[in-house]
């Protein structure tokens, strides 16, 4: 759903992002995701033309969270070097610094999508009778930091495709 990137709405979106991450049990991502979405929405508020309408989407995959903001301004964002006394101009640099990756997908004259990803914390699955713990490759190097993989005896060697969880913020 679309929303207006107005200062009062940016705080609401930040709270919605936080609530969704709590629901997904990804509390450790709240601060960085909130900072990133705030910076992207602030850019829409400050720079987007002809209007401030945008869409926020969060996609949770097995190993990362992707947060996207789509607006109707086809001009691509530019990472600027802000002087030490500048009061603005550091938003995209902060997004780049705190995220795993970020980028822009242009959509011709209809706008663009600016996105960033954050690595998700490891999720520990409960051990069941059908799954056997097994040390993986790193065990010889240093047993203190060896990874343990839970292997389903029936599907060993087969990896299911990740199914992303998506959430679009309603305006």
Chimera marker file (.cmm) of the C-alpha trace (Angstrom):
<marker_set name="trace">
<marker id="1" x="0.000" y="0.000" z="0.000" r="1" g="1" b="0" radius="0.5"/>
<marker id="2" x="1.208" y="3.509" z="-0.651" r="1" g="1" b="0" radius="0.5"/>
<marker id="3" x="1.785" y="6.243" z="1.919" r="1" g="1" b="0" radius="0.5"/>
<marker id="4" x="2.954" y="9.836" z="2.051" r="1" g="1" b="0" radius="0.5"/>
<marker id="5" x="6.558" y="10.202" z="3.305" r="1" g="1" b="0" radius="0.5"/>
<marker id="6" x="5.741" y="12.966" z="5.767" r="1" g="1" b="0" radius="0.5"/>
<marker id="7" x="7.646" y="13.361" z="9.059" r="1" g="1" b="0" radius="0.5"/>
<marker id="8" x="4.632" y="12.243" z="11.114" r="1" g="1" b="0" radius="0.5"/>
<marker id="9" x="4.235" y="9.102" z="8.968" r="1" g="1" b="0" radius="0.5"/>
<marker id="10" x="7.930" y="8.190" z="9.136" r="1" g="1" b="0" radius="0.5"/>
<marker id="11" x="7.649" y="7.599" z="12.895" r="1" g="1" b="0" radius="0.5"/>
<marker id="12" x="4.573" y="5.418" z="12.341" r="1" g="1" b="0" radius="0.5"/>
<marker id="13" x="6.376" y="3.339" z="9.713" r="1" g="1" b="0" radius="0.5"/>
<marker id="14" x="9.343" y="2.886" z="12.040" r="1" g="1" b="0" radius="0.5"/>
<marker id="15" x="6.979" y="1.521" z="14.716" r="1" g="1" b="0" radius="0.5"/>
<marker id="16" x="5.312" y="-0.808" z="12.186" r="1" g="1" b="0" radius="0.5"/>
<marker id="17" x="8.729" y="-2.108" z="11.055" r="1" g="1" b="0" radius="0.5"/>
<marker id="18" x="9.691" y="-2.724" z="14.698" r="1" g="1" b="0" radius="0.5"/>
<marker id="19" x="6.429" y="-4.539" z="15.432" r="1" g="1" b="0" radius="0.5"/>
<marker id="20" x="6.774" y="-6.741" z="12.338" r="1" g="1" b="0" radius="0.5"/>
<marker id="21" x="10.350" y="-7.689" z="13.244" r="1" g="1" b="0" radius="0.5"/>
<marker id="22" x="9.228" y="-8.567" z="16.789" r="1" g="1" b="0" radius="0.5"/>
<marker id="23" x="6.489" y="-10.731" z="15.289" r="1" g="1" b="0" radius="0.5"/>
<marker id="24" x="9.118" y="-12.510" z="13.152" r="1" g="1" b="0" radius="0.5"/>
<marker id="25" x="11.355" y="-12.883" z="16.287" r="1" g="1" b="0" radius="0.5"/>
<marker id="26" x="14.056" y="-10.741" z="14.654" r="1" g="1" b="0" radius="0.5"/>
<marker id="27" x="14.423" y="-8.242" z="17.508" r="1" g="1" b="0" radius="0.5"/>
<marker id="28" x="18.174" y="-7.878" z="16.917" r="1" g="1" b="0" radius="0.5"/>
<marker id="29" x="17.439" y="-6.250" z="13.525" r="1" g="1" b="0" radius="0.5"/>
<marker id="30" x="15.041" y="-3.591" z="14.826" r="1" g="1" b="0" radius="0.5"/>
<marker id="31" x="17.542" y="-0.756" z="15.359" r="1" g="1" b="0" radius="0.5"/>
<marker id="32" x="19.292" y="-1.111" z="11.992" r="1" g="1" b="0" radius="0.5"/>
<marker id="33" x="16.085" y="-1.721" z="10.016" r="1" g="1" b="0" radius="0.5"/>
<marker id="34" x="14.402" y="1.268" z="11.684" r="1" g="1" b="0" radius="0.5"/>
<marker id="35" x="17.394" y="3.489" z="10.968" r="1" g="1" b="0" radius="0.5"/>
<marker id="36" x="17.549" y="2.357" z="7.342" r="1" g="1" b="0" radius="0.5"/>
<marker id="37" x="13.840" y="2.797" z="6.639" r="1" g="1" b="0" radius="0.5"/>
<marker id="38" x="13.916" y="6.218" z="8.341" r="1" g="1" b="0" radius="0.5"/>
<marker id="39" x="16.771" y="7.363" z="6.111" r="1" g="1" b="0" radius="0.5"/>
<marker id="40" x="15.116" y="6.074" z="2.924" r="1" g="1" b="0" radius="0.5"/>
<marker id="41" x="11.772" y="7.676" z="3.796" r="1" g="1" b="0" radius="0.5"/>
<marker id="42" x="13.519" y="10.924" z="4.735" r="1" g="1" b="0" radius="0.5"/>
<marker id="43" x="15.104" y="10.941" z="1.271" r="1" g="1" b="0" radius="0.5"/>
<marker id="44" x="11.676" y="10.521" z="-0.317" r="1" g="1" b="0" radius="0.5"/>
<marker id="45" x="10.340" y="13.381" z="1.830" r="1" g="1" b="0" radius="0.5"/>
<marker id="46" x="13.256" y="15.653" z="0.991" r="1" g="1" b="0" radius="0.5"/>
<marker id="47" x="13.932" y="14.840" z="-2.681" r="1" g="1" b="0" radius="0.5"/>
<marker id="48" x="11.053" y="13.003" z="-4.408" r="1" g="1" b="0" radius="0.5"/>
<marker id="49" x="9.075" y="14.807" z="-7.092" r="1" g="1" b="0" radius="0.5"/>
<marker id="50" x="6.320" y="15.226" z="-8.168" r="1" g="1" b="0" radius="0.5"/>
<marker id="51" x="4.885" y="13.833" z="-4.914" r="1" g="1" b="0" radius="0.5"/>
<marker id="52" x="5.953" y="12.158" z="-1.680" r="1" g="1" b="0" radius="0.5"/>
<marker id="53" x="3.995" y="8.965" z="-2.283" r="1" g="1" b="0" radius="0.5"/>
<marker id="54" x="5.934" y="5.755" z="-1.666" r="1" g="1" b="0" radius="0.5"/>
<marker id="55" x="5.628" y="2.094" z="-0.710" r="1" g="1" b="0" radius="0.5"/>
<marker id="56" x="7.619" y="0.278" z="1.979" r="1" g="1" b="0" radius="0.5"/>
<marker id="57" x="8.122" y="-3.486" z="1.753" r="1" g="1" b="0" radius="0.5"/>
<marker id="58" x="9.956" y="-5.921" z="4.024" r="1" g="1" b="0" radius="0.5"/>
<marker id="59" x="10.930" y="-9.382" z="2.812" r="1" g="1" b="0" radius="0.5"/>
<marker id="60" x="12.273" y="-11.959" z="5.257" r="1" g="1" b="0" radius="0.5"/>
<marker id="61" x="14.292" y="-14.747" z="3.668" r="1" g="1" b="0" radius="0.5"/>
<marker id="62" x="16.225" y="-17.532" z="5.377" r="1" g="1" b="0" radius="0.5"/>
<marker id="63" x="19.460" y="-15.579" z="5.715" r="1" g="1" b="0" radius="0.5"/>
<marker id="64" x="18.537" y="-11.921" z="5.231" r="1" g="1" b="0" radius="0.5"/>
<marker id="65" x="15.960" y="-9.209" z="5.609" r="1" g="1" b="0" radius="0.5"/>
<marker id="66" x="15.360" y="-6.942" z="2.616" r="1" g="1" b="0" radius="0.5"/>
<marker id="67" x="13.721" y="-3.555" z="3.153" r="1" g="1" b="0" radius="0.5"/>
<marker id="68" x="12.604" y="-1.603" z="0.057" r="1" g="1" b="0" radius="0.5"/>
<marker id="69" x="11.152" y="1.858" z="-0.472" r="1" g="1" b="0" radius="0.5"/>
<marker id="70" x="9.607" y="2.597" z="-3.860" r="1" g="1" b="0" radius="0.5"/>
<marker id="71" x="8.779" y="6.148" z="-4.962" r="1" g="1" b="0" radius="0.5"/>
<marker id="72" x="7.570" y="7.786" z="-8.164" r="1" g="1" b="0" radius="0.5"/>
<marker id="73" x="10.636" y="9.965" z="-8.814" r="1" g="1" b="0" radius="0.5"/>
<marker id="74" x="12.844" y="8.483" z="-11.566" r="1" g="1" b="0" radius="0.5"/>
<marker id="75" x="15.949" y="10.399" z="-10.422" r="1" g="1" b="0" radius="0.5"/>
<marker id="76" x="18.450" y="8.039" z="-8.799" r="1" g="1" b="0" radius="0.5"/>
<marker id="77" x="19.893" y="8.833" z="-5.362" r="1" g="1" b="0" radius="0.5"/>
<marker id="78" x="23.507" y="9.919" z="-5.050" r="1" g="1" b="0" radius="0.5"/>
<marker id="79" x="25.776" y="9.221" z="-2.091" r="1" g="1" b="0" radius="0.5"/>
<marker id="80" x="27.313" y="12.581" z="-1.274" r="1" g="1" b="0" radius="0.5"/>
<marker id="81" x="30.305" y="13.410" z="0.844" r="1" g="1" b="0" radius="0.5"/>
<marker id="82" x="28.976" y="15.618" z="3.629" r="1" g="1" b="0" radius="0.5"/>
<marker id="83" x="31.301" y="18.107" z="5.249" r="1" g="1" b="0" radius="0.5"/>
<marker id="84" x="31.982" y="17.887" z="8.977" r="1" g="1" b="0" radius="0.5"/>
<marker id="85" x="29.523" y="20.706" z="9.752" r="1" g="1" b="0" radius="0.5"/>
<marker id="86" x="26.782" y="19.607" z="7.333" r="1" g="1" b="0" radius="0.5"/>
<marker id="87" x="23.398" y="18.934" z="8.918" r="1" g="1" b="0" radius="0.5"/>
<marker id="88" x="22.242" y="16.558" z="6.178" r="1" g="1" b="0" radius="0.5"/>
<marker id="89" x="23.583" y="14.453" z="3.307" r="1" g="1" b="0" radius="0.5"/>
<marker id="90" x="24.740" y="11.382" z="5.236" r="1" g="1" b="0" radius="0.5"/>
<marker id="91" x="21.624" y="9.182" z="4.948" r="1" g="1" b="0" radius="0.5"/>
<marker id="92" x="22.681" y="6.848" z="2.137" r="1" g="1" b="0" radius="0.5"/>
<marker id="93" x="26.207" y="6.616" z="3.551" r="1" g="1" b="0" radius="0.5"/>
<marker id="94" x="24.678" y="5.484" z="6.862" r="1" g="1" b="0" radius="0.5"/>
<marker id="95" x="22.466" y="2.944" z="5.076" r="1" g="1" b="0" radius="0.5"/>
<marker id="96" x="25.548" y="1.622" z="3.250" r="1" g="1" b="0" radius="0.5"/>
<marker id="97" x="27.549" y="1.434" z="6.495" r="1" g="1" b="0" radius="0.5"/>
<marker id="98" x="24.947" y="-0.389" z="8.589" r="1" g="1" b="0" radius="0.5"/>
<marker id="99" x="23.614" y="-2.797" z="5.961" r="1" g="1" b="0" radius="0.5"/>
<marker id="100" x="24.957" y="-5.933" z="4.339" r="1" g="1" b="0" radius="0.5"/>
<marker id="101" x="24.177" y="-4.486" z="0.894" r="1" g="1" b="0" radius="0.5"/>
<marker id="102" x="22.030" y="-1.804" z="-0.685" r="1" g="1" b="0" radius="0.5"/>
<marker id="103" x="21.082" y="-0.575" z="-4.114" r="1" g="1" b="0" radius="0.5"/>
<marker id="104" x="18.615" y="1.064" z="-6.453" r="1" g="1" b="0" radius="0.5"/>
<marker id="105" x="16.367" y="-0.509" z="-9.078" r="1" g="1" b="0" radius="0.5"/>
<marker id="106" x="15.204" y="2.110" z="-11.598" r="1" g="1" b="0" radius="0.5"/>
<marker id="107" x="11.734" y="1.707" z="-13.093" r="1" g="1" b="0" radius="0.5"/>
<marker id="108" x="11.993" y="3.997" z="-16.112" r="1" g="1" b="0" radius="0.5"/>
<marker id="109" x="9.922" y="7.146" z="-15.792" r="1" g="1" b="0" radius="0.5"/>
<marker id="110" x="7.657" y="5.595" z="-13.146" r="1" g="1" b="0" radius="0.5"/>
<marker id="111" x="10.159" y="5.810" z="-10.317" r="1" g="1" b="0" radius="0.5"/>
<marker id="112" x="12.669" y="3.627" z="-8.518" r="1" g="1" b="0" radius="0.5"/>
<marker id="113" x="13.088" y="1.258" z="-5.594" r="1" g="1" b="0" radius="0.5"/>
<marker id="114" x="15.881" y="1.831" z="-3.076" r="1" g="1" b="0" radius="0.5"/>
<marker id="115" x="16.613" y="-1.212" z="-0.905" r="1" g="1" b="0" radius="0.5"/>
<marker id="116" x="18.994" y="-2.570" z="1.720" r="1" g="1" b="0" radius="0.5"/>
<marker id="117" x="19.579" y="-5.982" z="3.277" r="1" g="1" b="0" radius="0.5"/>
<marker id="118" x="20.528" y="-7.090" z="6.769" r="1" g="1" b="0" radius="0.5"/>
<marker id="119" x="21.774" y="-10.570" z="7.684" r="1" g="1" b="0" radius="0.5"/>
<marker id="120" x="19.321" y="-12.421" z="9.900" r="1" g="1" b="0" radius="0.5"/>
<marker id="121" x="20.450" y="-14.055" z="13.125" r="1" g="1" b="0" radius="0.5"/>
<marker id="122" x="20.823" y="-17.829" z="13.041" r="1" g="1" b="0" radius="0.5"/>
<marker id="123" x="17.603" y="-19.595" z="13.928" r="1" g="1" b="0" radius="0.5"/>
<marker id="124" x="17.989" y="-22.721" z="16.019" r="1" g="1" b="0" radius="0.5"/>
<marker id="125" x="15.557" y="-25.492" z="15.116" r="1" g="1" b="0" radius="0.5"/>
<marker id="126" x="14.502" y="-27.942" z="17.829" r="1" g="1" b="0" radius="0.5"/>
<marker id="127" x="16.035" y="-31.416" z="17.569" r="1" g="1" b="0" radius="0.5"/>
<marker id="128" x="13.529" y="-34.147" z="16.809" r="1" g="1" b="0" radius="0.5"/>
<marker id="129" x="13.982" y="-37.910" z="16.553" r="1" g="1" b="0" radius="0.5"/>
<marker id="130" x="14.127" y="-37.691" z="12.736" r="1" g="1" b="0" radius="0.5"/>
<marker id="131" x="16.938" y="-35.156" z="12.754" r="1" g="1" b="0" radius="0.5"/>
<marker id="132" x="20.482" y="-35.978" z="13.778" r="1" g="1" b="0" radius="0.5"/>
<marker id="133" x="23.074" y="-33.405" z="14.911" r="1" g="1" b="0" radius="0.5"/>
<marker id="134" x="26.289" y="-33.536" z="12.893" r="1" g="1" b="0" radius="0.5"/>
<marker id="135" x="29.395" y="-31.377" z="12.902" r="1" g="1" b="0" radius="0.5"/>
<marker id="136" x="30.166" y="-29.751" z="9.571" r="1" g="1" b="0" radius="0.5"/>
<marker id="137" x="33.423" y="-28.912" z="7.748" r="1" g="1" b="0" radius="0.5"/>
<marker id="138" x="34.854" y="-26.413" z="10.247" r="1" g="1" b="0" radius="0.5"/>
<marker id="139" x="35.184" y="-28.978" z="13.043" r="1" g="1" b="0" radius="0.5"/>
<marker id="140" x="38.796" y="-29.836" z="12.293" r="1" g="1" b="0" radius="0.5"/>
<marker id="141" x="39.996" y="-26.220" z="12.297" r="1" g="1" b="0" radius="0.5"/>
<marker id="142" x="38.669" y="-25.303" z="15.721" r="1" g="1" b="0" radius="0.5"/>
<marker id="143" x="36.119" y="-27.451" z="17.516" r="1" g="1" b="0" radius="0.5"/>
<marker id="144" x="34.999" y="-24.530" z="19.708" r="1" g="1" b="0" radius="0.5"/>
<marker id="145" x="33.517" y="-22.766" z="16.668" r="1" g="1" b="0" radius="0.5"/>
<marker id="146" x="32.288" y="-25.750" z="14.686" r="1" g="1" b="0" radius="0.5"/>
<marker id="147" x="28.866" y="-25.407" z="13.128" r="1" g="1" b="0" radius="0.5"/>
<marker id="148" x="26.265" y="-27.999" z="13.933" r="1" g="1" b="0" radius="0.5"/>
<marker id="149" x="23.866" y="-28.907" z="11.161" r="1" g="1" b="0" radius="0.5"/>
<marker id="150" x="20.605" y="-30.688" z="11.833" r="1" g="1" b="0" radius="0.5"/>
<marker id="151" x="20.252" y="-33.317" z="9.151" r="1" g="1" b="0" radius="0.5"/>
<marker id="152" x="16.970" y="-34.948" z="8.289" r="1" g="1" b="0" radius="0.5"/>
<marker id="153" x="17.874" y="-38.558" z="7.461" r="1" g="1" b="0" radius="0.5"/>
<marker id="154" x="15.208" y="-38.776" z="4.738" r="1" g="1" b="0" radius="0.5"/>
<marker id="155" x="16.248" y="-35.587" z="2.921" r="1" g="1" b="0" radius="0.5"/>
<marker id="156" x="20.010" y="-35.470" z="3.513" r="1" g="1" b="0" radius="0.5"/>
<marker id="157" x="21.662" y="-33.785" z="0.557" r="1" g="1" b="0" radius="0.5"/>
<marker id="158" x="18.408" y="-32.084" z="-0.513" r="1" g="1" b="0" radius="0.5"/>
<marker id="159" x="17.943" y="-28.422" z="0.364" r="1" g="1" b="0" radius="0.5"/>
<marker id="160" x="14.428" y="-26.951" z="0.142" r="1" g="1" b="0" radius="0.5"/>
<marker id="161" x="13.988" y="-23.584" z="-1.549" r="1" g="1" b="0" radius="0.5"/>
<marker id="162" x="13.616" y="-20.710" z="0.925" r="1" g="1" b="0" radius="0.5"/>
<marker id="163" x="10.138" y="-19.255" z="1.118" r="1" g="1" b="0" radius="0.5"/>
<marker id="164" x="10.318" y="-15.504" z="1.801" r="1" g="1" b="0" radius="0.5"/>
<marker id="165" x="7.920" y="-13.839" z="4.200" r="1" g="1" b="0" radius="0.5"/>
<marker id="166" x="6.737" y="-10.476" z="2.958" r="1" g="1" b="0" radius="0.5"/>
<marker id="167" x="5.105" y="-7.527" z="4.614" r="1" g="1" b="0" radius="0.5"/>
<marker id="168" x="4.009" y="-4.354" z="2.902" r="1" g="1" b="0" radius="0.5"/>
<marker id="169" x="3.360" y="-1.338" z="5.094" r="1" g="1" b="0" radius="0.5"/>
<marker id="170" x="-0.139" y="-0.001" z="4.709" r="1" g="1" b="0" radius="0.5"/>
<marker id="171" x="-0.491" y="3.805" z="4.459" r="1" g="1" b="0" radius="0.5"/>
<link id1="1" id2="2" r="1" g="1" b="0" radius="0.2"/>
<link id1="2" id2="3" r="1" g="1" b="0" radius="0.2"/>
<link id1="3" id2="4" r="1" g="1" b="0" radius="0.2"/>
<link id1="4" id2="5" r="1" g="1" b="0" radius="0.2"/>
<link id1="5" id2="6" r="1" g="1" b="0" radius="0.2"/>
<link id1="6" id2="7" r="1" g="1" b="0" radius="0.2"/>
<link id1="7" id2="8" r="1" g="1" b="0" radius="0.2"/>
<link id1="8" id2="9" r="1" g="1" b="0" radius="0.2"/>
<link id1="9" id2="10" r="1" g="1" b="0" radius="0.2"/>
<link id1="10" id2="11" r="1" g="1" b="0" radius="0.2"/>
<link id1="11" id2="12" r="1" g="1" b="0" radius="0.2"/>
<link id1="12" id2="13" r="1" g="1" b="0" radius="0.2"/>
<link id1="13" id2="14" r="1" g="1" b="0" radius="0.2"/>
<link id1="14" id2="15" r="1" g="1" b="0" radius="0.2"/>
<link id1="15" id2="16" r="1" g="1" b="0" radius="0.2"/>
<link id1="16" id2="17" r="1" g="1" b="0" radius="0.2"/>
<link id1="17" id2="18" r="1" g="1" b="0" radius="0.2"/>
<link id1="18" id2="19" r="1" g="1" b="0" radius="0.2"/>
<link id1="19" id2="20" r="1" g="1" b="0" radius="0.2"/>
<link id1="20" id2="21" r="1" g="1" b="0" radius="0.2"/>
<link id1="21" id2="22" r="1" g="1" b="0" radius="0.2"/>
<link id1="22" id2="23" r="1" g="1" b="0" radius="0.2"/>
<link id1="23" id2="24" r="1" g="1" b="0" radius="0.2"/>
<link id1="24" id2="25" r="1" g="1" b="0" radius="0.2"/>
<link id1="25" id2="26" r="1" g="1" b="0" radius="0.2"/>
<link id1="26" id2="27" r="1" g="1" b="0" radius="0.2"/>
<link id1="27" id2="28" r="1" g="1" b="0" radius="0.2"/>
<link id1="28" id2="29" r="1" g="1" b="0" radius="0.2"/>
<link id1="29" id2="30" r="1" g="1" b="0" radius="0.2"/>
<link id1="30" id2="31" r="1" g="1" b="0" radius="0.2"/>
<link id1="31" id2="32" r="1" g="1" b="0" radius="0.2"/>
<link id1="32" id2="33" r="1" g="1" b="0" radius="0.2"/>
<link id1="33" id2="34" r="1" g="1" b="0" radius="0.2"/>
<link id1="34" id2="35" r="1" g="1" b="0" radius="0.2"/>
<link id1="35" id2="36" r="1" g="1" b="0" radius="0.2"/>
<link id1="36" id2="37" r="1" g="1" b="0" radius="0.2"/>
<link id1="37" id2="38" r="1" g="1" b="0" radius="0.2"/>
<link id1="38" id2="39" r="1" g="1" b="0" radius="0.2"/>
<link id1="39" id2="40" r="1" g="1" b="0" radius="0.2"/>
<link id1="40" id2="41" r="1" g="1" b="0" radius="0.2"/>
<link id1="41" id2="42" r="1" g="1" b="0" radius="0.2"/>
<link id1="42" id2="43" r="1" g="1" b="0" radius="0.2"/>
<link id1="43" id2="44" r="1" g="1" b="0" radius="0.2"/>
<link id1="44" id2="45" r="1" g="1" b="0" radius="0.2"/>
<link id1="45" id2="46" r="1" g="1" b="0" radius="0.2"/>
<link id1="46" id2="47" r="1" g="1" b="0" radius="0.2"/>
<link id1="47" id2="48" r="1" g="1" b="0" radius="0.2"/>
<link id1="48" id2="49" r="1" g="1" b="0" radius="0.2"/>
<link id1="49" id2="50" r="1" g="1" b="0" radius="0.2"/>
<link id1="50" id2="51" r="1" g="1" b="0" radius="0.2"/>
<link id1="51" id2="52" r="1" g="1" b="0" radius="0.2"/>
<link id1="52" id2="53" r="1" g="1" b="0" radius="0.2"/>
<link id1="53" id2="54" r="1" g="1" b="0" radius="0.2"/>
<link id1="54" id2="55" r="1" g="1" b="0" radius="0.2"/>
<link id1="55" id2="56" r="1" g="1" b="0" radius="0.2"/>
<link id1="56" id2="57" r="1" g="1" b="0" radius="0.2"/>
<link id1="57" id2="58" r="1" g="1" b="0" radius="0.2"/>
<link id1="58" id2="59" r="1" g="1" b="0" radius="0.2"/>
<link id1="59" id2="60" r="1" g="1" b="0" radius="0.2"/>
<link id1="60" id2="61" r="1" g="1" b="0" radius="0.2"/>
<link id1="61" id2="62" r="1" g="1" b="0" radius="0.2"/>
<link id1="62" id2="63" r="1" g="1" b="0" radius="0.2"/>
<link id1="63" id2="64" r="1" g="1" b="0" radius="0.2"/>
<link id1="64" id2="65" r="1" g="1" b="0" radius="0.2"/>
<link id1="65" id2="66" r="1" g="1" b="0" radius="0.2"/>
<link id1="66" id2="67" r="1" g="1" b="0" radius="0.2"/>
<link id1="67" id2="68" r="1" g="1" b="0" radius="0.2"/>
<link id1="68" id2="69" r="1" g="1" b="0" radius="0.2"/>
<link id1="69" id2="70" r="1" g="1" b="0" radius="0.2"/>
<link id1="70" id2="71" r="1" g="1" b="0" radius="0.2"/>
<link id1="71" id2="72" r="1" g="1" b="0" radius="0.2"/>
<link id1="72" id2="73" r="1" g="1" b="0" radius="0.2"/>
<link id1="73" id2="74" r="1" g="1" b="0" radius="0.2"/>
<link id1="74" id2="75" r="1" g="1" b="0" radius="0.2"/>
<link id1="75" id2="76" r="1" g="1" b="0" radius="0.2"/>
<link id1="76" id2="77" r="1" g="1" b="0" radius="0.2"/>
<link id1="77" id2="78" r="1" g="1" b="0" radius="0.2"/>
<link id1="78" id2="79" r="1" g="1" b="0" radius="0.2"/>
<link id1="79" id2="80" r="1" g="1" b="0" radius="0.2"/>
<link id1="80" id2="81" r="1" g="1" b="0" radius="0.2"/>
<link id1="81" id2="82" r="1" g="1" b="0" radius="0.2"/>
<link id1="82" id2="83" r="1" g="1" b="0" radius="0.2"/>
<link id1="83" id2="84" r="1" g="1" b="0" radius="0.2"/>
<link id1="84" id2="85" r="1" g="1" b="0" radius="0.2"/>
<link id1="85" id2="86" r="1" g="1" b="0" radius="0.2"/>
<link id1="86" id2="87" r="1" g="1" b="0" radius="0.2"/>
<link id1="87" id2="88" r="1" g="1" b="0" radius="0.2"/>
<link id1="88" id2="89" r="1" g="1" b="0" radius="0.2"/>
<link id1="89" id2="90" r="1" g="1" b="0" radius="0.2"/>
<link id1="90" id2="91" r="1" g="1" b="0" radius="0.2"/>
<link id1="91" id2="92" r="1" g="1" b="0" radius="0.2"/>
<link id1="92" id2="93" r="1" g="1" b="0" radius="0.2"/>
<link id1="93" id2="94" r="1" g="1" b="0" radius="0.2"/>
<link id1="94" id2="95" r="1" g="1" b="0" radius="0.2"/>
<link id1="95" id2="96" r="1" g="1" b="0" radius="0.2"/>
<link id1="96" id2="97" r="1" g="1" b="0" radius="0.2"/>
<link id1="97" id2="98" r="1" g="1" b="0" radius="0.2"/>
<link id1="98" id2="99" r="1" g="1" b="0" radius="0.2"/>
<link id1="99" id2="100" r="1" g="1" b="0" radius="0.2"/>
<link id1="100" id2="101" r="1" g="1" b="0" radius="0.2"/>
<link id1="101" id2="102" r="1" g="1" b="0" radius="0.2"/>
<link id1="102" id2="103" r="1" g="1" b="0" radius="0.2"/>
<link id1="103" id2="104" r="1" g="1" b="0" radius="0.2"/>
<link id1="104" id2="105" r="1" g="1" b="0" radius="0.2"/>
<link id1="105" id2="106" r="1" g="1" b="0" radius="0.2"/>
<link id1="106" id2="107" r="1" g="1" b="0" radius="0.2"/>
<link id1="107" id2="108" r="1" g="1" b="0" radius="0.2"/>
<link id1="108" id2="109" r="1" g="1" b="0" radius="0.2"/>
<link id1="109" id2="110" r="1" g="1" b="0" radius="0.2"/>
<link id1="110" id2="111" r="1" g="1" b="0" radius="0.2"/>
<link id1="111" id2="112" r="1" g="1" b="0" radius="0.2"/>
<link id1="112" id2="113" r="1" g="1" b="0" radius="0.2"/>
<link id1="113" id2="114" r="1" g="1" b="0" radius="0.2"/>
<link id1="114" id2="115" r="1" g="1" b="0" radius="0.2"/>
<link id1="115" id2="116" r="1" g="1" b="0" radius="0.2"/>
<link id1="116" id2="117" r="1" g="1" b="0" radius="0.2"/>
<link id1="117" id2="118" r="1" g="1" b="0" radius="0.2"/>
<link id1="118" id2="119" r="1" g="1" b="0" radius="0.2"/>
<link id1="119" id2="120" r="1" g="1" b="0" radius="0.2"/>
<link id1="120" id2="121" r="1" g="1" b="0" radius="0.2"/>
<link id1="121" id2="122" r="1" g="1" b="0" radius="0.2"/>
<link id1="122" id2="123" r="1" g="1" b="0" radius="0.2"/>
<link id1="123" id2="124" r="1" g="1" b="0" radius="0.2"/>
<link id1="124" id2="125" r="1" g="1" b="0" radius="0.2"/>
<link id1="125" id2="126" r="1" g="1" b="0" radius="0.2"/>
<link id1="126" id2="127" r="1" g="1" b="0" radius="0.2"/>
<link id1="127" id2="128" r="1" g="1" b="0" radius="0.2"/>
<link id1="128" id2="129" r="1" g="1" b="0" radius="0.2"/>
<link id1="129" id2="130" r="1" g="1" b="0" radius="0.2"/>
<link id1="130" id2="131" r="1" g="1" b="0" radius="0.2"/>
<link id1="131" id2="132" r="1" g="1" b="0" radius="0.2"/>
<link id1="132" id2="133" r="1" g="1" b="0" radius="0.2"/>
<link id1="133" id2="134" r="1" g="1" b="0" radius="0.2"/>
<link id1="134" id2="135" r="1" g="1" b="0" radius="0.2"/>
<link id1="135" id2="136" r="1" g="1" b="0" radius="0.2"/>
<link id1="136" id2="137" r="1" g="1" b="0" radius="0.2"/>
<link id1="137" id2="138" r="1" g="1" b="0" radius="0.2"/>
<link id1="138" id2="139" r="1" g="1" b="0" radius="0.2"/>
<link id1="139" id2="140" r="1" g="1" b="0" radius="0.2"/>
<link id1="140" id2="141" r="1" g="1" b="0" radius="0.2"/>
<link id1="141" id2="142" r="1" g="1" b="0" radius="0.2"/>
<link id1="142" id2="143" r="1" g="1" b="0" radius="0.2"/>
<link id1="143" id2="144" r="1" g="1" b="0" radius="0.2"/>
<link id1="144" id2="145" r="1" g="1" b="0" radius="0.2"/>
<link id1="145" id2="146" r="1" g="1" b="0" radius="0.2"/>
<link id1="146" id2="147" r="1" g="1" b="0" radius="0.2"/>
<link id1="147" id2="148" r="1" g="1" b="0" radius="0.2"/>
<link id1="148" id2="149" r="1" g="1" b="0" radius="0.2"/>
<link id1="149" id2="150" r="1" g="1" b="0" radius="0.2"/>
<link id1="150" id2="151" r="1" g="1" b="0" radius="0.2"/>
<link id1="151" id2="152" r="1" g="1" b="0" radius="0.2"/>
<link id1="152" id2="153" r="1" g="1" b="0" radius="0.2"/>
<link id1="153" id2="154" r="1" g="1" b="0" radius="0.2"/>
<link id1="154" id2="155" r="1" g="1" b="0" radius="0.2"/>
<link id1="155" id2="156" r="1" g="1" b="0" radius="0.2"/>
<link id1="156" id2="157" r="1" g="1" b="0" radius="0.2"/>
<link id1="157" id2="158" r="1" g="1" b="0" radius="0.2"/>
<link id1="158" id2="159" r="1" g="1" b="0" radius="0.2"/>
<link id1="159" id2="160" r="1" g="1" b="0" radius="0.2"/>
<link id1="160" id2="161" r="1" g="1" b="0" radius="0.2"/>
<link id1="161" id2="162" r="1" g="1" b="0" radius="0.2"/>
<link id1="162" id2="163" r="1" g="1" b="0" radius="0.2"/>
<link id1="163" id2="164" r="1" g="1" b="0" radius="0.2"/>
<link id1="164" id2="165" r="1" g="1" b="0" radius="0.2"/>
<link id1="165" id2="166" r="1" g="1" b="0" radius="0.2"/>
<link id1="166" id2="167" r="1" g="1" b="0" radius="0.2"/>
<link id1="167" id2="168" r="1" g="1" b="0" radius="0.2"/>
<link id1="168" id2="169" r="1" g="1" b="0" radius="0.2"/>
<link id1="169" id2="170" r="1" g="1" b="0" radius="0.2"/>
<link id1="170" id2="171" r="1" g="1" b="0" radius="0.2"/>
</marker_set>
